[in-house]
Amino acid sequence: MATDLGILSIRIDDQGNSVDWTKLLEVMVQKTQRNNIFFKTSHLEESYSNITLKQRLQPQHQPKKLYSQPPKIVKDKYEDLMSLNESALPVVRVSEYVDFYKSLPH
């Protein structure tokens, strides 16, 4: 995530001071200010320094689909699933779910 947001490439904080990421001792992120990282490089510092992250306008990477169509299941498995729907006391009773099982490619 840090790489995707380009956080580690930031070398200067909002006050113009250089940032050495290896020297950070305390880091704070607030829910109300999601684009800001507050940090201290010493426990003796009273206030936090601030880095404002730039908004990324690029859409998030979408993974490729694993299958172009639903994978087929073996005939025995399909028949086993159908027996759950069609027995005297069906395990799957909701018609929406029964339709799903019946529509599985086999």
Gaussian input, Z-matrix of N, CA and C with variables (Angstrom, degrees):
# hf/3-21g

backbone

0 1
 N
 C     1     B1
 C     2     B2     1     A1
 N     3     B3     2     A2     1     D1
 C     4     B4     3     A3     2     D2
 C     5     B5     4     A4     3     D3
 N     6     B6     5     A5     4     D4
 C     7     B7     6     A6     5     D5
 C     8     B8     7     A7     6     D6
 N     9     B9     8     A8     7     D7
 C    10    B10     9     A9     8     D8
 C    11    B11    10    A10     9     D9
 N    12    B12    11    A11    10    D10
 C    13    B13    12    A12    11    D11
 C    14    B14    13    A13    12    D12
 N    15    B15    14    A14    13    D13
 C    16    B16    15    A15    14    D14
 C    17    B17    16    A16    15    D15
 N    18    B18    17    A17    16    D16
 C    19    B19    18    A18    17    D17
 C    20    B20    19    A19    18    D18
 N    21    B21    20    A20    19    D19
 C    22    B22    21    A21    20    D20
 C    23    B23    22    A22    21    D21
 N    24    B24    23    A23    22    D22
 C    25    B25    24    A24    23    D23
 C    26    B26    25    A25    24    D24
 N    27    B27    26    A26    25    D25
 C    28    B28    27    A27    26    D26
 C    29    B29    28    A28    27    D27
 N    30    B30    29    A29    28    D28
 C    31    B31    30    A30    29    D29
 C    32    B32    31    A31    30    D30
 N    33    B33    32    A32    31    D31
 C    34    B34    33    A33    32    D32
 C    35    B35    34    A34    33    D33
 N    36    B36    35    A35    34    D34
 C    37    B37    36    A36    35    D35
 C    38    B38    37    A37    36    D36
 N    39    B39    38    A38    37    D37
 C    40    B40    39    A39    38    D38
 C    41    B41    40    A40    39    D39
 N    42    B42    41    A41    40    D40
 C    43    B43    42    A42    41    D41
 C    44    B44    43    A43    42    D42
 N    45    B45    44    A44    43    D43
 C    46    B46    45    A45    44    D44
 C    47    B47    46    A46    45    D45
 N    48    B48    47    A47    46    D46
 C    49    B49    48    A48    47    D47
 C    50    B50    49    A49    48    D48
 N    51    B51    50    A50    49    D49
 C    52    B52    51    A51    50    D50
 C    53    B53    52    A52    51    D51
 N    54    B54    53    A53    52    D52
 C    55    B55    54    A54    53    D53
 C    56    B56    55    A55    54    D54
 N    57    B57    56    A56    55    D55
 C    58    B58    57    A57    56    D56
 C    59    B59    58    A58    57    D57
 N    60    B60    59    A59    58    D58
 C    61    B61    60    A60    59    D59
 C    62    B62    61    A61    60    D60
 N    63    B63    62    A62    61    D61
 C    64    B64    63    A63    62    D62
 C    65    B65    64    A64    63    D63
 N    66    B66    65    A65    64    D64
 C    67    B67    66    A66    65    D65
 C    68    B68    67    A67    66    D66
 N    69    B69    68    A68    67    D67
 C    70    B70    69    A69    68    D68
 C    71    B71    70    A70    69    D69
 N    72    B72    71    A71    70    D70
 C    73    B73    72    A72    71    D71
 C    74    B74    73    A73    72    D72
 N    75    B75    74    A74    73    D73
 C    76    B76    75    A75    74    D74
 C    77    B77    76    A76    75    D75
 N    78    B78    77    A77    76    D76
 C    79    B79    78    A78    77    D77
 C    80    B80    79    A79    78    D78
 N    81    B81    80    A80    79    D79
 C    82    B82    81    A81    80    D80
 C    83    B83    82    A82    81    D81
 N    84    B84    83    A83    82    D82
 C    85    B85    84    A84    83    D83
 C    86    B86    85    A85    84    D84
 N    87    B87    86    A86    85    D85
 C    88    B88    87    A87    86    D86
 C    89    B89    88    A88    87    D87
 N    90    B90    89    A89    88    D88
 C    91    B91    90    A90    89    D89
 C    92    B92    91    A91    90    D90
 N    93    B93    92    A92    91    D91
 C    94    B94    93    A93    92    D92
 C    95    B95    94    A94    93    D93
 N    96    B96    95    A95    94    D94
 C    97    B97    96    A96    95    D95
 C    98    B98    97    A97    96    D96
 N    99    B99    98    A98    97    D97
 C   100   B100    99    A99    98    D98
 C   101   B101   100   A100    99    D99
 N   102   B102   101   A101   100   D100
 C   103   B103   102   A102   101   D101
 C   104   B104   103   A103   102   D102
 N   105   B105   104   A104   103   D103
 C   106   B106   105   A105   104   D104
 C   107   B107   106   A106   105   D105
 N   108   B108   107   A107   106   D106
 C   109   B109   108   A108   107   D107
 C   110   B110   109   A109   108   D108
 N   111   B111   110   A110   109   D109
 C   112   B112   111   A111   110   D110
 C   113   B113   112   A112   111   D111
 N   114   B114   113   A113   112   D112
 C   115   B115   114   A114   113   D113
 C   116   B116   115   A115   114   D114
 N   117   B117   116   A116   115   D115
 C   118   B118   117   A117   116   D116
 C   119   B119   118   A118   117   D117
 N   120   B120   119   A119   118   D118
 C   121   B121   120   A120   119   D119
 C   122   B122   121   A121   120   D120
 N   123   B123   122   A122   121   D121
 C   124   B124   123   A123   122   D122
 C   125   B125   124   A124   123   D123
 N   126   B126   125   A125   124   D124
 C   127   B127   126   A126   125   D125
 C   128   B128   127   A127   126   D126
 N   129   B129   128   A128   127   D127
 C   130   B130   129   A129   128   D128
 C   131   B131   130   A130   129   D129
 N   132   B132   131   A131   130   D130
 C   133   B133   132   A132   131   D131
 C   134   B134   133   A133   132   D132
 N   135   B135   134   A134   133   D133
 C   136   B136   135   A135   134   D134
 C   137   B137   136   A136   135   D135
 N   138   B138   137   A137   136   D136
 C   139   B139   138   A138   137   D137
 C   140   B140   139   A139   138   D138
 N   141   B141   140   A140   139   D139
 C   142   B142   141   A141   140   D140
 C   143   B143   142   A142   141   D141
 N   144   B144   143   A143   142   D142
 C   145   B145   144   A144   143   D143
 C   146   B146   145   A145   144   D144
 N   147   B147   146   A146   145   D145
 C   148   B148   147   A147   146   D146
 C   149   B149   148   A148   147   D147
 N   150   B150   149   A149   148   D148
 C   151   B151   150   A150   149   D149
 C   152   B152   151   A151   150   D150
 N   153   B153   152   A152   151   D151
 C   154   B154   153   A153   152   D152
 C   155   B155   154   A154   153   D153
 N   156   B156   155   A155   154   D154
 C   157   B157   156   A156   155   D155
 C   158   B158   157   A157   156   D156
 N   159   B159   158   A158   157   D157
 C   160   B160   159   A159   158   D158
 C   161   B161   160   A160   159   D159
 N   162   B162   161   A161   160   D160
 C   163   B163   162   A162   161   D161
 C   164   B164   163   A163   162   D162
 N   165   B165   164   A164   163   D163
 C   166   B166   165   A165   164   D164
 C   167   B167   166   A166   165   D165
 N   168   B168   167   A167   166   D166
 C   169   B169   168   A168   167   D167
 C   170   B170   169   A169   168   D168
 N   171   B171   170   A170   169   D169
 C   172   B172   171   A171   170   D170
 C   173   B173   172   A172   171   D171
 N   174   B174   173   A173   172   D172
 C   175   B175   174   A174   173   D173
 C   176   B176   175   A175   174   D174
 N   177   B177   176   A176   175   D175
 C   178   B178   177   A177   176   D176
 C   179   B179   178   A178   177   D177
 N   180   B180   179   A179   178   D178
 C   181   B181   180   A180   179   D179
 C   182   B182   181   A181   180   D180
 N   183   B183   182   A182   181   D181
 C   184   B184   183   A183   182   D182
 C   185   B185   184   A184   183   D183
 N   186   B186   185   A185   184   D184
 C   187   B187   186   A186   185   D185
 C   188   B188   187   A187   186   D186
 N   189   B189   188   A188   187   D187
 C   190   B190   189   A189   188   D188
 C   191   B191   190   A190   189   D189
 N   192   B192   191   A191   190   D190
 C   193   B193   192   A192   191   D191
 C   194   B194   193   A193   192   D192
 N   195   B195   194   A194   193   D193
 C   196   B196   195   A195   194   D194
 C   197   B197   196   A196   195   D195
 N   198   B198   197   A197   196   D196
 C   199   B199   198   A198   197   D197
 C   200   B200   199   A199   198   D198
 N   201   B201   200   A200   199   D199
 C   202   B202   201   A201   200   D200
 C   203   B203   202   A202   201   D201
 N   204   B204   203   A203   202   D202
 C   205   B205   204   A204   203   D203
 C   206   B206   205   A205   204   D204
 N   207   B207   206   A206   205   D205
 C   208   B208   207   A207   206   D206
 C   209   B209   208   A208   207   D207
 N   210   B210   209   A209   208   D208
 C   211   B211   210   A210   209   D209
 C   212   B212   211   A211   210   D210
 N   213   B213   212   A212   211   D211
 C   214   B214   213   A213   212   D212
 C   215   B215   214   A214   213   D213
 N   216   B216   215   A215   214   D214
 C   217   B217   216   A216   215   D215
 C   218   B218   217   A217   216   D216
 N   219   B219   218   A218   217   D217
 C   220   B220   219   A219   218   D218
 C   221   B221   220   A220   219   D219
 N   222   B222   221   A221   220   D220
 C   223   B223   222   A222   221   D221
 C   224   B224   223   A223   222   D222
 N   225   B225   224   A224   223   D223
 C   226   B226   225   A225   224   D224
 C   227   B227   226   A226   225   D225
 N   228   B228   227   A227   226   D226
 C   229   B229   228   A228   227   D227
 C   230   B230   229   A229   228   D228
 N   231   B231   230   A230   229   D229
 C   232   B232   231   A231   230   D230
 C   233   B233   232   A232   231   D231
 N   234   B234   233   A233   232   D232
 C   235   B235   234   A234   233   D233
 C   236   B236   235   A235   234   D234
 N   237   B237   236   A236   235   D235
 C   238   B238   237   A237   236   D236
 C   239   B239   238   A238   237   D237
 N   240   B240   239   A239   238   D238
 C   241   B241   240   A240   239   D239
 C   242   B242   241   A241   240   D240
 N   243   B243   242   A242   241   D241
 C   244   B244   243   A243   242   D242
 C   245   B245   244   A244   243   D243
 N   246   B246   245   A245   244   D244
 C   247   B247   246   A246   245   D245
 C   248   B248   247   A247   246   D246
 N   249   B249   248   A248   247   D247
 C   250   B250   249   A249   248   D248
 C   251   B251   250   A250   249   D249
 N   252   B252   251   A251   250   D250
 C   253   B253   252   A252   251   D251
 C   254   B254   253   A253   252   D252
 N   255   B255   254   A254   253   D253
 C   256   B256   255   A255   254   D254
 C   257   B257   256   A256   255   D255
 N   258   B258   257   A257   256   D256
 C   259   B259   258   A258   257   D257
 C   260   B260   259   A259   258   D258
 N   261   B261   260   A260   259   D259
 C   262   B262   261   A261   260   D260
 C   263   B263   262   A262   261   D261
 N   264   B264   263   A263   262   D262
 C   265   B265   264   A264   263   D263
 C   266   B266   265   A265   264   D264
 N   267   B267   266   A266   265   D265
 C   268   B268   267   A267   266   D266
 C   269   B269   268   A268   267   D267
 N   270   B270   269   A269   268   D268
 C   271   B271   270   A270   269   D269
 C   272   B272   271   A271   270   D270
 N   273   B273   272   A272   271   D271
 C   274   B274   273   A273   272   D272
 C   275   B275   274   A274   273   D273
 N   276   B276   275   A275   274   D274
 C   277   B277   276   A276   275   D275
 C   278   B278   277   A277   276   D276
 N   279   B279   278   A278   277   D277
 C   280   B280   279   A279   278   D278
 C   281   B281   280   A280   279   D279
 N   282   B282   281   A281   280   D280
 C   283   B283   282   A282   281   D281
 C   284   B284   283   A283   282   D282
 N   285   B285   284   A284   283   D283
 C   286   B286   285   A285   284   D284
 C   287   B287   286   A286   285   D285
 N   288   B288   287   A287   286   D286
 C   289   B289   288   A288   287   D287
 C   290   B290   289   A289   288   D288
 N   291   B291   290   A290   289   D289
 C   292   B292   291   A291   290   D290
 C   293   B293   292   A292   291   D291
 N   294   B294   293   A293   292   D292
 C   295   B295   294   A294   293   D293
 C   296   B296   295   A295   294   D294
 N   297   B297   296   A296   295   D295
 C   298   B298   297   A297   296   D296
 C   299   B299   298   A298   297   D297
 N   300   B300   299   A299   298   D298
 C   301   B301   300   A300   299   D299
 C   302   B302   301   A301   300   D300
 N   303   B303   302   A302   301   D301
 C   304   B304   303   A303   302   D302
 C   305   B305   304   A304   303   D303
 N   306   B306   305   A305   304   D304
 C   307   B307   306   A306   305   D305
 C   308   B308   307   A307   306   D306
 N   309   B309   308   A308   307   D307
 C   310   B310   309   A309   308   D308
 C   311   B311   310   A310   309   D309
 N   312   B312   311   A311   310   D310
 C   313   B313   312   A312   311   D311
 C   314   B314   313   A313   312   D312
 N   315   B315   314   A314   313   D313
 C   316   B316   315   A315   314   D314
 C   317   B317   316   A316   315   D315

   B1=1.4394
   B2=1.5234
   B3=1.3180
   B4=1.4573
   B5=1.5201
   B6=1.3257
   B7=1.4572
   B8=1.5168
   B9=1.3390
   B10=1.4627
   B11=1.5220
   B12=1.3227
   B13=1.4625
   B14=1.5257
   B15=1.3143
   B16=1.4565
   B17=1.5145
   B18=1.3198
   B19=1.4595
   B20=1.5220
   B21=1.3188
   B22=1.4610
   B23=1.5196
   B24=1.3283
   B25=1.4627
   B26=1.5266
   B27=1.3249
   B28=1.4721
   B29=1.5181
   B30=1.3210
   B31=1.4595
   B32=1.5285
   B33=1.3572
   B34=1.4666
   B35=1.5223
   B36=1.3445
   B37=1.4609
   B38=1.5291
   B39=1.3269
   B40=1.4621
   B41=1.5281
   B42=1.3348
   B43=1.4655
   B44=1.5270
   B45=1.3337
   B46=1.4579
   B47=1.5163
   B48=1.3097
   B49=1.4656
   B50=1.5254
   B51=1.3425
   B52=1.4622
   B53=1.5302
   B54=1.3300
   B55=1.4630
   B56=1.5217
   B57=1.3214
   B58=1.4621
   B59=1.5254
   B60=1.3279
   B61=1.4616
   B62=1.5245
   B63=1.3255
   B64=1.4650
   B65=1.5251
   B66=1.3313
   B67=1.4664
   B68=1.5285
   B69=1.3235
   B70=1.4631
   B71=1.5227
   B72=1.3406
   B73=1.4556
   B74=1.5205
   B75=1.3173
   B76=1.4594
   B77=1.5217
   B78=1.3231
   B79=1.4625
   B80=1.5212
   B81=1.3366
   B82=1.4590
   B83=1.5272
   B84=1.3187
   B85=1.4601
   B86=1.5197
   B87=1.3354
   B88=1.4617
   B89=1.5167
   B90=1.3060
   B91=1.4649
   B92=1.5283
   B93=1.3150
   B94=1.4668
   B95=1.5225
   B96=1.3260
   B97=1.4705
   B98=1.5263
   B99=1.3252
   B100=1.4656
   B101=1.5214
   B102=1.3178
   B103=1.4643
   B104=1.5227
   B105=1.3200
   B106=1.4571
   B107=1.5190
   B108=1.3222
   B109=1.4597
   B110=1.5199
   B111=1.3216
   B112=1.4556
   B113=1.5220
   B114=1.3409
   B115=1.4610
   B116=1.5145
   B117=1.3317
   B118=1.4611
   B119=1.5254
   B120=1.3225
   B121=1.4606
   B122=1.5254
   B123=1.3404
   B124=1.4589
   B125=1.5241
   B126=1.3031
   B127=1.4646
   B128=1.5265
   B129=1.3129
   B130=1.4613
   B131=1.5272
   B132=1.3213
   B133=1.4650
   B134=1.5215
   B135=1.3412
   B136=1.4645
   B137=1.5207
   B138=1.3271
   B139=1.4673
   B140=1.5311
   B141=1.3151
   B142=1.4527
   B143=1.5219
   B144=1.3135
   B145=1.4625
   B146=1.5212
   B147=1.3229
   B148=1.4577
   B149=1.5224
   B150=1.3303
   B151=1.4630
   B152=1.5176
   B153=1.3286
   B154=1.4581
   B155=1.5185
   B156=1.3277
   B157=1.4606
   B158=1.5144
   B159=1.3123
   B160=1.4635
   B161=1.5156
   B162=1.3229
   B163=1.4613
   B164=1.5205
   B165=1.3038
   B166=1.4632
   B167=1.5095
   B168=1.2999
   B169=1.4471
   B170=1.5213
   B171=1.3183
   B172=1.4569
   B173=1.5249
   B174=1.3226
   B175=1.4655
   B176=1.5268
   B177=1.3116
   B178=1.4558
   B179=1.5260
   B180=1.3076
   B181=1.4602
   B182=1.5209
   B183=1.3164
   B184=1.4575
   B185=1.5258
   B186=1.3152
   B187=1.4665
   B188=1.5221
   B189=1.3298
   B190=1.4623
   B191=1.5194
   B192=1.3333
   B193=1.4560
   B194=1.5209
   B195=1.3009
   B196=1.4534
   B197=1.5216
   B198=1.3306
   B199=1.4626
   B200=1.5231
   B201=1.3216
   B202=1.4641
   B203=1.5233
   B204=1.3156
   B205=1.4621
   B206=1.5298
   B207=1.3192
   B208=1.4694
   B209=1.5267
   B210=1.3260
   B211=1.4646
   B212=1.5305
   B213=1.2997
   B214=1.4665
   B215=1.5245
   B216=1.3347
   B217=1.4564
   B218=1.5267
   B219=1.3073
   B220=1.4649
   B221=1.5267
   B222=1.3199
   B223=1.4649
   B224=1.5309
   B225=1.3373
   B226=1.4676
   B227=1.5323
   B228=1.3155
   B229=1.4641
   B230=1.5294
   B231=1.3328
   B232=1.4649
   B233=1.5326
   B234=1.3146
   B235=1.4691
   B236=1.5265
   B237=1.3151
   B238=1.4608
   B239=1.5345
   B240=1.3267
   B241=1.4674
   B242=1.5253
   B243=1.3181
   B244=1.4668
   B245=1.5235
   B246=1.3306
   B247=1.4677
   B248=1.5330
   B249=1.3248
   B250=1.4675
   B251=1.5250
   B252=1.3233
   B253=1.4657
   B254=1.5183
   B255=1.3206
   B256=1.4591
   B257=1.5263
   B258=1.3115
   B259=1.4652
   B260=1.5314
   B261=1.3356
   B262=1.4670
   B263=1.5287
   B264=1.3323
   B265=1.4653
   B266=1.5281
   B267=1.3284
   B268=1.4689
   B269=1.5284
   B270=1.3085
   B271=1.4599
   B272=1.5233
   B273=1.3184
   B274=1.4608
   B275=1.5205
   B276=1.3372
   B277=1.4605
   B278=1.5208
   B279=1.3037
   B280=1.4605
   B281=1.5260
   B282=1.3136
   B283=1.4706
   B284=1.5284
   B285=1.3086
   B286=1.4680
   B287=1.5330
   B288=1.3234
   B289=1.4592
   B290=1.5261
   B291=1.3135
   B292=1.4679
   B293=1.5217
   B294=1.3344
   B295=1.4679
   B296=1.5235
   B297=1.3338
   B298=1.4629
   B299=1.5318
   B300=1.3302
   B301=1.4650
   B302=1.5238
   B303=1.3110
   B304=1.4692
   B305=1.5266
   B306=1.3262
   B307=1.4666
   B308=1.5291
   B309=1.3214
   B310=1.4670
   B311=1.5204
   B312=1.3419
   B313=1.4673
   B314=1.5275
   B315=1.3259
   B316=1.4680
   B317=1.5195
   A1=110.73
   A2=117.00
   A3=119.79
   A4=110.72
   A5=116.41
   A6=120.73
   A7=110.90
   A8=117.21
   A9=121.05
   A10=111.99
   A11=117.07
   A12=120.82
   A13=112.46
   A14=117.64
   A15=120.86
   A16=112.72
   A17=117.25
   A18=120.80
   A19=111.46
   A20=117.48
   A21=120.11
   A22=113.18
   A23=117.78
   A24=119.80
   A25=111.48
   A26=117.77
   A27=121.36
   A28=108.21
   A29=116.29
   A30=121.05
   A31=112.90
   A32=117.46
   A33=120.84
   A34=108.71
   A35=117.23
   A36=120.22
   A37=110.24
   A38=117.18
   A39=121.56
   A40=113.01
   A41=117.57
   A42=121.13
   A43=112.29
   A44=117.71
   A45=121.74
   A46=114.00
   A47=118.15
   A48=121.86
   A49=109.78
   A50=116.13
   A51=118.49
   A52=109.57
   A53=115.36
   A54=122.08
   A55=108.71
   A56=115.87
   A57=121.43
   A58=106.34
   A59=116.40
   A60=121.63
   A61=112.54
   A62=117.47
   A63=119.92
   A64=112.27
   A65=117.70
   A66=121.59
   A67=113.23
   A68=118.24
   A69=120.16
   A70=109.94
   A71=115.89
   A72=120.58
   A73=112.19
   A74=116.24
   A75=120.41
   A76=108.60
   A77=115.98
   A78=121.85
   A79=107.44
   A80=115.76
   A81=120.24
   A82=108.84
   A83=115.42
   A84=122.03
   A85=106.40
   A86=115.86
   A87=120.12
   A88=110.36
   A89=115.38
   A90=121.28
   A91=110.72
   A92=117.38
   A93=121.15
   A94=112.73
   A95=117.48
   A96=121.46
   A97=108.45
   A98=115.30
   A99=120.98
   A100=113.60
   A101=118.84
   A102=121.10
   A103=112.48
   A104=117.53
   A105=121.10
   A106=110.86
   A107=114.79
   A108=121.81
   A109=106.22
   A110=116.22
   A111=122.04
   A112=107.40
   A113=116.30
   A114=118.45
   A115=111.28
   A116=114.45
   A117=122.83
   A118=107.64
   A119=115.41
   A120=120.10
   A121=111.08
   A122=116.32
   A123=121.62
   A124=108.42
   A125=116.44
   A126=119.89
   A127=111.32
   A128=117.14
   A129=121.14
   A130=112.44
   A131=117.92
   A132=121.03
   A133=109.49
   A134=115.62
   A135=119.48
   A136=111.85
   A137=117.02
   A138=119.16
   A139=109.65
   A140=114.22
   A141=121.40
   A142=110.61
   A143=116.07
   A144=121.21
   A145=106.63
   A146=116.89
   A147=120.68
   A148=110.70
   A149=115.34
   A150=122.11
   A151=106.45
   A152=116.43
   A153=120.89
   A154=108.20
   A155=115.70
   A156=120.90
   A157=109.45
   A158=116.22
   A159=120.82
   A160=109.46
   A161=115.91
   A162=120.78
   A163=108.30
   A164=116.92
   A165=120.69
   A166=108.33
   A167=115.94
   A168=121.05
   A169=112.46
   A170=116.96
   A171=120.22
   A172=109.70
   A173=116.69
   A174=118.58
   A175=110.69
   A176=115.70
   A177=120.54
   A178=109.85
   A179=116.15
   A180=122.06
   A181=109.54
   A182=116.50
   A183=121.97
   A184=109.01
   A185=117.96
   A186=119.21
   A187=111.16
   A188=114.81
   A189=119.61
   A190=109.15
   A191=114.96
   A192=119.32
   A193=109.02
   A194=115.46
   A195=120.52
   A196=111.01
   A197=115.71
   A198=121.06
   A199=109.07
   A200=116.84
   A201=120.11
   A202=110.73
   A203=116.22
   A204=121.67
   A205=107.30
   A206=117.86
   A207=118.93
   A208=111.12
   A209=117.41
   A210=119.58
   A211=110.62
   A212=115.12
   A213=120.13
   A214=109.52
   A215=114.53
   A216=119.30
   A217=108.18
   A218=115.66
   A219=119.37
   A220=109.92
   A221=115.68
   A222=122.02
   A223=111.79
   A224=117.49
   A225=120.86
   A226=111.67
   A227=116.44
   A228=120.03
   A229=110.14
   A230=116.48
   A231=120.63
   A232=110.40
   A233=117.00
   A234=120.70
   A235=111.26
   A236=116.17
   A237=120.73
   A238=110.49
   A239=116.38
   A240=120.35
   A241=111.30
   A242=116.50
   A243=119.68
   A244=111.14
   A245=116.49
   A246=119.41
   A247=111.00
   A248=117.28
   A249=120.34
   A250=111.22
   A251=116.37
   A252=121.35
   A253=112.82
   A254=116.96
   A255=119.75
   A256=114.21
   A257=118.19
   A258=119.23
   A259=110.18
   A260=116.43
   A261=120.82
   A262=111.12
   A263=116.70
   A264=122.08
   A265=107.68
   A266=118.28
   A267=120.16
   A268=112.35
   A269=115.00
   A270=121.18
   A271=109.56
   A272=116.04
   A273=121.95
   A274=107.04
   A275=116.42
   A276=120.10
   A277=113.43
   A278=117.71
   A279=120.89
   A280=108.47
   A281=116.36
   A282=120.11
   A283=112.24
   A284=117.02
   A285=120.38
   A286=110.58
   A287=116.64
   A288=120.83
   A289=111.15
   A290=116.14
   A291=120.56
   A292=109.40
   A293=116.58
   A294=120.77
   A295=111.31
   A296=116.16
   A297=119.82
   A298=110.31
   A299=116.18
   A300=119.72
   A301=111.57
   A302=116.54
   A303=119.55
   A304=111.95
   A305=116.70
   A306=120.10
   A307=113.45
   A308=118.01
   A309=120.16
   A310=110.69
   A311=117.12
   A312=119.43
   A313=110.29
   A314=115.00
   A315=119.56
   A316=110.43
   D1=-41.72
   D2=179.65
   D3=-60.59
   D4=-37.78
   D5=178.33
   D6=-68.08
   D7=-43.59
   D8=179.98
   D9=-61.38
   D10=-38.55
   D11=-179.15
   D12=-84.58
   D13=-9.37
   D14=-179.71
   D15=71.25
   D16=26.31
   D17=-175.61
   D18=-64.77
   D19=-45.11
   D20=-174.86
   D21=-72.11
   D22=-11.75
   D23=177.22
   D24=-82.89
   D25=-9.01
   D26=178.67
   D27=-75.28
   D28=126.34
   D29=-177.29
   D30=-115.72
   D31=-8.19
   D32=-176.81
   D33=-133.13
   D34=133.96
   D35=177.96
   D36=-81.64
   D37=-179.75
   D38=-175.67
   D39=-67.15
   D40=-19.36
   D41=178.22
   D42=-90.17
   D43=-1.18
   D44=178.37
   D45=92.16
   D46=4.01
   D47=178.86
   D48=-85.59
   D49=147.21
   D50=179.52
   D51=-73.49
   D52=148.31
   D53=-178.12
   D54=-112.37
   D55=121.73
   D56=173.17
   D57=-106.51
   D58=105.58
   D59=-173.28
   D60=-62.10
   D61=-23.16
   D62=-179.69
   D63=-77.88
   D64=-11.87
   D65=-177.27
   D66=-101.21
   D67=0.05
   D68=-179.38
   D69=-69.37
   D70=130.40
   D71=178.93
   D72=-106.70
   D73=-26.80
   D74=-179.11
   D75=-142.56
   D76=132.01
   D77=179.93
   D78=-127.02
   D79=136.20
   D80=179.32
   D81=-132.86
   D82=135.03
   D83=175.17
   D84=-125.82
   D85=133.08
   D86=-178.75
   D87=-109.56
   D88=140.82
   D89=-179.73
   D90=-61.20
   D91=-35.08
   D92=-177.10
   D93=-76.99
   D94=-18.41
   D95=-179.79
   D96=-128.69
   D97=71.07
   D98=-172.70
   D99=-65.74
   D100=-21.03
   D101=-177.84
   D102=-94.53
   D103=10.23
   D104=-179.21
   D105=-120.37
   D106=141.72
   D107=171.94
   D108=-118.43
   D109=124.79
   D110=177.98
   D111=-105.01
   D112=139.83
   D113=-176.37
   D114=-150.84
   D115=159.98
   D116=173.70
   D117=-129.01
   D118=144.01
   D119=175.84
   D120=-105.47
   D121=-0.81
   D122=177.45
   D123=-147.94
   D124=143.69
   D125=176.97
   D126=-72.50
   D127=-12.91
   D128=179.15
   D129=-84.66
   D130=-15.25
   D131=178.28
   D132=-66.74
   D133=136.74
   D134=179.91
   D135=-86.73
   D136=-34.89
   D137=-177.55
   D138=-115.68
   D139=159.69
   D140=179.90
   D141=-87.41
   D142=145.92
   D143=166.86
   D144=-84.10
   D145=163.05
   D146=-171.65
   D147=-133.06
   D148=139.88
   D149=170.60
   D150=-124.10
   D151=127.80
   D152=176.69
   D153=-99.41
   D154=123.50
   D155=179.25
   D156=-82.63
   D157=142.43
   D158=177.51
   D159=-76.57
   D160=145.44
   D161=175.51
   D162=-70.74
   D163=132.89
   D164=176.57
   D165=-92.75
   D166=123.44
   D167=-178.31
   D168=-90.57
   D169=-10.78
   D170=-179.16
   D171=-77.07
   D172=140.21
   D173=177.50
   D174=-68.16
   D175=153.85
   D176=177.50
   D177=-65.24
   D178=147.99
   D179=178.66
   D180=-65.25
   D181=127.77
   D182=176.83
   D183=-97.72
   D184=124.71
   D185=178.77
   D186=-66.92
   D187=149.99
   D188=177.65
   D189=-69.51
   D190=150.85
   D191=176.45
   D192=-67.60
   D193=141.02
   D194=-179.61
   D195=-73.26
   D196=-37.34
   D197=179.96
   D198=-126.38
   D199=144.22
   D200=175.19
   D201=-80.69
   D202=-21.71
   D203=175.74
   D204=-145.09
   D205=160.68
   D206=-178.84
   D207=-59.43
   D208=138.40
   D209=179.15
   D210=-69.38
   D211=147.91
   D212=179.47
   D213=-82.05
   D214=148.17
   D215=174.69
   D216=-105.87
   D217=156.52
   D218=-178.12
   D219=-68.19
   D220=153.98
   D221=-174.74
   D222=-58.60
   D223=-42.22
   D224=-179.39
   D225=-60.67
   D226=-41.26
   D227=179.47
   D228=-66.33
   D229=-41.97
   D230=178.56
   D231=-60.16
   D232=-45.62
   D233=179.90
   D234=-64.54
   D235=-35.95
   D236=176.96
   D237=-63.66
   D238=-43.55
   D239=177.66
   D240=-64.44
   D241=-38.37
   D242=178.91
   D243=-65.46
   D244=-33.94
   D245=179.09
   D246=-65.69
   D247=-27.50
   D248=175.92
   D249=-67.75
   D250=-29.62
   D251=-177.32
   D252=-88.03
   D253=-29.16
   D254=-166.30
   D255=-112.79
   D256=6.79
   D257=-179.44
   D258=-75.64
   D259=176.05
   D260=-179.77
   D261=-61.37
   D262=-37.44
   D263=174.37
   D264=-119.36
   D265=85.92
   D266=-175.08
   D267=-63.91
   D268=138.27
   D269=176.72
   D270=-74.88
   D271=-42.02
   D272=177.97
   D273=-99.33
   D274=117.75
   D275=-174.29
   D276=-114.83
   D277=-25.75
   D278=-177.06
   D279=-70.06
   D280=126.43
   D281=-173.47
   D282=-60.78
   D283=-33.87
   D284=178.69
   D285=-61.59
   D286=-41.61
   D287=179.62
   D288=-71.95
   D289=-39.28
   D290=177.96
   D291=-60.44
   D292=-43.83
   D293=178.30
   D294=-61.45
   D295=-38.27
   D296=178.36
   D297=-60.93
   D298=-49.32
   D299=-179.48
   D300=-62.39
   D301=-38.44
   D302=179.99
   D303=-68.15
   D304=-27.33
   D305=-177.74
   D306=-86.21
   D307=-3.65
   D308=-179.85
   D309=-62.33
   D310=132.85
   D311=178.13
   D312=-70.04
   D313=137.15
   D314=-179.15
   D315=-143.89

